[in-house]
Amino acid sequence: RVHLVESGGGSVQVGGSLTLSCQPSPPYTINAFCMAWFRQAPGKKREGLAAVTEQGFITYPDSVKGRFALSKDNANNLLNLQMNALKSEDTAMYYCAARCNGFYDELSENNYADWGQGTQVTVSS
């Protein structure tokens, strides 16, 4: 099992930006497997936000395309999710996931074996 640690959550005003980071525990690196970011708001299903394959192909759902950007910081072994133009509806717990099985869509939670504990993002006006 890969231990994943998320960071960067917090409170931000509507229209602001936030960058979340995910780091897999040694000896794993962010290039060792496919990874993704998800979020879950109270009473709602877990939603895929961005996914990257081992080959580096990135997928976003239409709901965040143009506002969220996934990137790799290889020097620090971090998978970053840059979130811009944040809205109140972006308030949720954000999770990092890793090790996809390939039987589901890249943005499906069923595709991933390992999950972090989550980091809370709160967007207020």
C-alpha positions in Angstrom: 0.0 0.0 0.0 1.2 3.5 -0.8 0.9 6.1 1.9 -0.2 9.4 0.5 0.0 12.7 2.3 -2.0 15.8 1.2 -1.3 19.4 2.1 -2.2 22.9 1.2 -5.9 23.0 2.1 -7.4 25.9 4.0 -9.8 28.7 3.8 -9.9 31.1 0.8 -12.3 33.7 -0.5 -14.4 33.3 -3.6 -12.3 34.1 -6.6 -9.1 33.1 -4.9 -6.5 30.4 -5.6 -5.1 27.5 -3.7 -2.5 24.8 -4.5 -2.8 21.4 -3.0 0.1 19.0 -2.9 0.2 15.2 -2.6 3.3 13.2 -1.7 3.7 9.4 -1.8 5.8 7.9 1.0 9.2 6.6 0.1 10.4 4.6 -1.8 7.5 5.6 -4.2 7.7 8.5 -6.5 4.9 10.4 -8.3 6.1 8.8 -11.6 5.7 5.3 -10.3 2.0 5.0 -11.0 -1.1 6.8 -12.1 -2.4 9.4 -9.6 -5.4 11.6 -9.3 -7.2 14.2 -7.2 -10.8 13.9 -6.0 -13.1 15.8 -3.7 -16.1 15.1 -1.7 -18.6 17.6 -0.3 -21.0 16.6 2.5 -23.9 14.6 1.1 -22.3 14.3 -2.3 -20.5 11.6 -4.2 -16.7 11.7 -4.5 -15.8 13.6 -7.7 -12.7 13.2 -9.8 -10.9 16.5 -10.5 -7.7 15.6 -12.4 -5.9 12.4 -13.2 -2.4 11.6 -14.6 -1.3 8.3 -16.1 2.2 6.8 -15.8 2.9 8.2 -19.2 2.0 11.7 -18.1 -1.4 12.1 -19.8 -3.7 14.4 -17.8 -7.5 14.3 -17.8 -9.9 16.8 -16.3 -13.7 16.7 -16.1 -15.5 19.6 -17.9 -16.6 21.0 -14.5 -13.0 22.1 -13.6 -11.3 22.4 -17.0 -9.7 25.8 -17.3 -9.8 26.5 -13.6 -7.8 23.6 -12.1 -4.3 22.4 -13.3 -2.4 19.3 -12.4 1.3 19.3 -12.3 4.3 17.3 -11.1 7.1 18.7 -9.0 9.7 16.0 -9.6 12.3 17.6 -7.5 10.2 17.5 -4.4 8.1 14.4 -5.3 4.8 16.3 -5.3 1.7 16.0 -7.3 0.2 19.5 -7.3 -3.3 20.7 -8.0 -3.5 24.4 -8.7 -7.1 25.7 -8.2 -8.0 29.2 -9.5 -11.2 31.2 -9.5 -12.5 29.3 -6.6 -16.3 29.2 -6.0 -18.2 28.4 -2.8 -19.3 25.1 -4.4 -15.6 24.1 -4.5 -15.8 23.7 -0.7 -15.1 20.0 0.1 -12.6 17.6 1.4 -9.9 17.0 -1.2 -8.2 13.6 -1.6 -5.2 12.3 -3.4 -5.3 8.8 -4.9 -2.8 6.5 -6.5 -2.3 3.1 -8.2 -5.1 2.7 -10.7 -6.3 -0.7 -11.8 -7.2 0.3 -15.3 -10.7 -1.2 -15.2 -12.4 2.2 -14.7 -12.3 5.7 -16.1 -9.3 7.7 -14.9 -11.7 10.0 -12.9 -13.6 7.2 -11.3 -12.8 6.5 -7.6 -13.1 2.8 -8.3 -10.0 3.0 -10.4 -7.6 3.7 -7.4 -6.3 1.5 -4.7 -4.7 4.0 -2.3 -6.0 7.2 -0.8 -4.7 9.9 1.4 -6.5 11.2 4.5 -7.7 14.3 2.7 -7.3 18.1 3.2 -10.2 20.5 3.7 -10.8 23.4 1.3 -13.3 26.0 2.4 -14.3 28.8 0.0 -16.3 31.7 1.5 -17.6 35.0 0.2 
